[in-house]
Amino acid sequence: MSENKRTNDPKGVRRRIVDAAYDAFVTQGYLATGMLELREKASVSGGAMAHHFPAKRDLGLAVIRDRVAGAVQQTWIEPLRACEDTPAAIDLIFKDIIAELTQKGGVSGCPLNNMAIEVSQHDAEMRELVSAVFGDWHEALSASFKADVEAKRAQSLDPQKTAMLVVAAYSGAMAMAKARQEVSPLNDCRTELAALLAVKYRRP
């Protein structure tokens, strides 16, 4: 019965595999995760795994496209597009992430960061994918800052460079939070970014 269900639901099978892989890659690492372990986590047969993802690399590419990019979209890009006040949007993003991690009681790190650190030196296609996700994130921030400059809500602000600062600051703070397994680096980063941006948004 369960085997027929899997056979008749290829999209569901693929989704379970990608979900299991995303969770494992983020928490324990891409290189440390084996395909047999993922088969067991996803509760799929060897044939189903081989059909959808003949190699671990194929699964890694799918995780970046289907889950990591989506996480950045949901966590950063959509909130930025929904709010005209860029500093307020950034502060709220930090607040929500800190609250979520505090509730979980642990820090697995930024999914994009985790994958970038592990795969960028080993696989050109994966490197291009993670770079593109970073690019989308940076572009969303740049566009938001640019809109503020054009609307004269901000002064003496370079949208591209300020966006890079935010991405780098968050990524570094998240890496430190993961190393310490506590959120104080993210709290400090949130406070200092807010102070730096307040100067740029101060009315003359």
FENWO-V991112 format. One record per pair of residues at least 24 apart in sequence whose C-alpha atoms are under 6 Angstrom apart, sorted by the first residue. I is the first residue (numbers start at 1). J is the second residue. D is the distance in Angstrom with one decimal. If there is no record, write none. Layout:
I,J,D ; I,J,D
This chain:
16,42,5.4 ; 17,42,5.2 ; 18,63,6.0 ; 22,63,5.8 ; 26,111,5.5 ; 27,108,5.3 ; 68,112,5.9 ; 69,133,5.8 ; 77,140,5.9 ; 106,181,5.7 ; 107,178,5.0 ; 107,181,5.4 ; 108,178,5.9 ; 109,174,5.8 ; 109,178,5.3 ; 138,163,5.8 ; 154,200,5.6 ; 154,201,4.4 ; 155,200,5.5
